[in-house]
Amino acid sequence: MKLADVALPVPVPRAFTYEVPSALEGVAPGARVVCPFGARAITGVVLAVREGEPPEKVRPIAKVLPISLPADLTSFLVELSQYYFAPIGEVFRLAMPPLDRETAESTIRAKSDTLGLFGDEEAKGLSAKKIQWAEPTAGTEEPSKLSAQARAVLAHLRAHGGYPVARLVEKWGNARAAIEKLSELGLVRVTTRDKEPDPFFDTTVPRDVPPVLNPAQEEATRAICAAVTAGDPRTFLLHGVTGSGKTEVYMRAIDAAKARGVGVIVLVPEISLTPQLVSRYRARFGDGVCVLHSALTARERYTMWSRLRAGEVDVAIGARSALFAPVKDLGLIVVDEEHDSSFKQEEGVRYHARDMAILRAFRRGGVCVLGSATPSLETVHLARTGKADKLVLAARARAQEMPAVEIVDMRRTGAGPTGDKKLTIPLHRAIEKTLEKKEQIILFLNRRGFSPSVRCHACGELVVCPNCSVALTFHKGRSRVVRCHYCDHEEPLLERCAKCKAPALELEGLGTEKLEETLAAAFPEAKVARLDRDVASGKAIERVIERVRSREVDVLVGTQMVTKGHDLPFVTLVGVINADAALSIPDFRAAERAFQLLVQVAGRAGRGDAPGRVVVQTYDPSHHALVFALQHDTEGFVERELRDRRELGYPPYSRMALVRIDAVDEEVAKGAAESVAATVRRATRGEVDVLGPAPAPIARVRGRFRFRVMLRAPDRKKLRPGLVAAAHVLEALPRNVRGVLDVDPVQLL
């Protein structure tokens, strides 16, 4: 009997065997097939076809869908699954089109009677012109008996002021039922809105004229284009300072790929933050650019997927998931800002898009270009060990000077006229002078909200989240609530301490909301705006940036959003309010991330005709990350940091994996973590360092206690037996315990 091994999008670490009916004899690896699975029909991907004895109660494949996955993408996904010990079906889900209408309709139709206020079209996510929009109502008291999911959805809506229903369903699978309940209670109002136009294609972009390259750009372009043209599978590190013209080098490489007739994938850290970047690509390549982003409906994403697969579009731009786009005859992958931690997926399949981009390009015989002003130490190590070719753009493309950087020691410097110690006299004076010159300012503070914590001055009690081991952040706005940034729990700020009942609650620390208010009061003539997740998402981000670009804003206050590659020529002053926040994270990569963040945010200054200036406030001015950032000395920082990593045995001089265990019962979670550690120690006999188990830095999140076990070995080959042993333990965990194996972890929290 002919059998097929099929990857189904379910969290099971194996493929499923189905009979291949005689009518479907032509089925081959990569084919998308409809398979019965319990009472449902699910779309999967064929991994292999073979002759053999059928297992008991084997069921036949029901249907073969017309468009298959490319063979190279299929084999790449299998390899990714094996590398990260990820369920094969969950891995293939990443590459499958977002909607298989042939199989979705029967499931949706069966549920349509229970959809209530949601029509079939919205349930299927197929409406091209209209969307369902949920928004919280004002002044309605929340009942005590709400499901955890309903509370989470309500908190999310209150935090954002409203959200598309389809997006809520992506985040919470049963969100529709929760919204319907909230609507019945008068807590949420559901309306039908016109769908906003695609933020990347709602305007006509005039075609550009390629600029003349400087010598460094010319040399980098020549090397990359030669490899692309020859089909030479190589990896390049394009190390260019901020404003050095890396994007122009990427576009010349894409020109070479198009001339050869091969496809291109461009990965960016966060697609919602880069409409300006996409506009540059459209200006060069027209509408033959496919932009993959979360604002697309399921129908639009399916259309994009089909056009890429057919070769009608040969350039795909997107965030990390664009790595799995079915680009025909792939020959070039560009990873812009390759150091950015957002390229690591932290939920589900925990892959690193940068590392897998190198693998996919190599397996396809293509070129991978990794670009950054502050390359990750792993990528630098690749270049130093001959696994990547390093190309350097040492100066800005328009010959502007790098901004002057000033360190302000907050231990010895007093508050400015505002009285807030986080706005020192030097920074206040710098803001004054910049405003006098009619130039613009960016102030970076990586803490959203009004105050990061609330404490009782009488008894010292901190207002903490009931579900997580973190303080609640006060958000002033219209609602005056305290909110958890991990589980979205939200509650009104009380007038008295819950513990001692004293009216002595005090706000501690400074968030972007408070900084915006303080600046507006201190500089009443200045137009102050804020950019963080509380005020902007999706297209609204670009609207804020466009206001800055058109000079409607004098001072922009923001979190990491303000560091992400924006080209704002009239910004001449950048202020870093608290550089120590990034350095205090319990992670061996803290110094690297702090250095990268400082260099990236400093790079927003002086990109026009006027020189730039950066003021960095810190309590630790001698920290090497700050000292090297002050001098724009990336090579010096890399040498120092690699020396420390080598001495301590941290990546890139070792390979690591992190096992995360969580459960509602603390002792149960601890016991499971101890079992993982003991099993790995027995299996590896000292070849793998097993650190832990230990409580996670944030010991409790969403009501579950968290423990970690760290595995470390000199190389991947020695680490693998430990990974196999850990994976076996995780597969056997009871239902009340969750376990995750994170290979090559980036976040250790």
C-alpha positions, 0 to 999 in steps of 0.5 A: 500500500502506498502511504504518505507521512504528513505534517499536520499543524498540531502540537505533536512531535511527529508526522501522521501516516495516511493512505494514498488512494489510487486516484491521488497517485501523483502526490509527492513531498511538499504537496498540500493535502486535506486529511481527516483528523478526528471529526475535522478535516485539516490541511497538512503537507506531505513529507514523504511517500513510501510503500509499506504495511499500513498502521491499524485504522489508517485513513486515506488522504481526502484531497490534494490542493493545487499549490504545493510547497517548494521542495527546497522550502520543505526540506529546510522546514524539516531541518529547522524542526530537527534543529530546534526540537520543534513539532514538525506540524507546528513548523510547517504551519509557519510556511502554509498559506494563512487560509485554506478555503477548501477545508476551512469552510466546513469547519466554520459553517459547523460553528456559524450557529454559535457565532452570534454577532459575528457573520460568516464573512468576518469569521472566515477573515475573508472580508476585503473591505470591512472588519469587525472592531471591538472597543471597550465601553466607558463607565461600566463596572466589571463583574467579578465572575468573568473567565480568565480569557475574557478578562485578558481580552477586556484588559487588552482592549482597554489598553489599546482603546479598541482592536480588530476582532480578527487580530484578537482571535489570532492572540486568543483562539476563543476570543469571539466567545469572550467578546460576545459575553463582554458585549452582552454585559455592556463592557464591549461594543462591536462595530463594523468598520471600513478596513484601513488601506494597506499602510505600505501601498495606500500611496503612489511612490514615484520611482527613484534615481539610484544615487552615486555610490561612495567607494565603500558602498561600491566595494561592498556592492561589487562583492555581494553582486558577484556572489549573487550573479555567480550563484555562489552560496556565501554569507556576508556581514555588512557592518555599516555605521548608522546612515552609511547607506546599507539599504542602497547596497541591499537594493543593488544586490536585489537588482543583481538577483532580479537580473539573474532571475532569482527571488529575494527575501528581505527581513526587517526587525518589525515591519510595522515600524518601517513603511518609510523603508518599504517606500524606498524599495517600492520607489526602486522596484515598483509594486513588484514588492510583496510586503507581508504584515499582520494588517493583511486579511486572510484573503490578502495573505493567501493572494500574496502567498500564491503570487510568490509561489507562482513567481509573479512577485519575486521580492518579499519584505517582512518581519521574521515570518517572511523567512518562510515565504514560498519565493520561487527560485530563491537566490538572496536573503537580506537580514537588516539590523541582524542584531535585533532580538525580535528575530528570535521567536519567543513563543511556539516554534522558537527559531532564530530568523537570522540563523535560519536565513543563513541556513535557508540561503545556503541550502538553496545555493543562495547569498545571505547578507546580514546588515547592522551598525552594531553586529551581534557577537555571534555574527562577528564570530562567524566572520572571524572564523571564516564562515562569513565575509565582512564588508565595512561601511565606516562613514555616513553616506552623505559624509555627515559627522557622527554625533558628539556623545556626552555622558552625564553622571547622575550621581554628581549632577542635579535635577534641572528646572523641572525638579525631576532627577531624570531630567538633569541640568545638562539635558535640560539646557541641551533641549533649550538650545535645540528648541531655540535653533528650531531643531528637533529632539528625540528622548529615549526612555524604555519604560512606558506608562506614567510611573513604573511602580506604586508604593505605600509610603507608610508601610512600604508595600508595593502594588504588585500584579496578582498573577505575576511577580512584577510591580504594576505600572501606573497609566494616567491617561483617562482611566488612571489604572495600574496595569501588568505588562506581562499578563495585561491585568488591570485595576483602578488605582486605589486611594488607600493602601490595600495592606495598611489602609493609609492614604499614602500611595506614592508613584515611583519612577518615570515612564514615557507618559510622565516624561511627556507631561513633564516636558509639555509643562517645562517647554509650553511652546514646544510640540511634544509627542509620544511613541510607545505601544500605549499610543500607537500600533500598526499604521498609527506608528507611521503617522507619528513619525510622519508628523515628526518628519513634517516638523509638526513635532519638536520633541518625540518621547518614546521607547525602543520604537524611536530607535528603529531605523527612522531617517529624521533629518531635522533631529539634532539632539538625542537624549537617553534618559536612563542608560542603566535600565538596559545594563541591569537586566540579569543576562550575559547579553545585557552589555551587548544589548545596551551598547547596540541600543545606545548606538542605534538611538544615537544614530537618529541624530545629525542625519541631515545638514546640521551636526548631531549631539547625544546626551546619555544619563547614567549612574555608571559612566565607567561601564565599558558599554557606555565608554565604547558607545561614547567613542562610536567604537564598535570594534573596541566593544566587540574585543572587550565583550568577546574576551569576557565571553571566552573567559566565562564560556558563553556564546559564541564560544559555547552552545546553549539551550534553556529548558523552561518549566511552569505550573500553577503549583510551585512544588510541581514546577520545581519537581519537573525542573529537577527531573529534567536536570537529573535526566540530562546529567545522567545522559551526558555524563559531564559532557554538558554543563547543567545549571539549575534548576533555578527560579526564573528571574520573573518567578511567576507569570499569569499565575504560573510558577516558572523554573529554568534549567540551562544546558551548555556545551562547547559545541552543538555535537556535544550539546545534542545528547542533552537536548534529546534527553531533555526533549524526552522528559518534556514529552512525558510531562503531565498535563498540569505542567508546561515545558519548553526547550529553547535552543540558542536562547536570546531572552533568559527571563 
